[in-house]
Amino acid sequence: MAWFCNRFRCERCSHEWADEWSSMCDDDCPMCGARHMSPCESDDLTEIVEQRAHLFVVLRSSETAEQTPDYERVASFSTLKLAEAYMHTALRVP
């Protein structure tokens, strides 16, 4: 399932916050309660690279993820460059 980090800025009180969710959906301001604020920016976190010991592990959000991304290990590499290359080629659908 897709996973995003959405960043918001309230149009009413200018409060800024971030929230992770499975879509780029609107959110309500946690400071003043203004409703339906759209994200200013969103980062796609569906696939990420995480360093674990001496390996760079490619992780993908589980298809069954609901409240958290529930990442699953896809592949491991000896360098960050190899992991990122894999992520940008093998995991992307044209």
Protein Blocks (a to p, Z undefined) as FASTA:
>chain_A
ZZdddddddfklopacddddfbdcddddfknopahiacfbdcdfkbccddehjbccdddd
dfkbckbnoiacfbdcfbfklmmmmmmmmmpcZZ
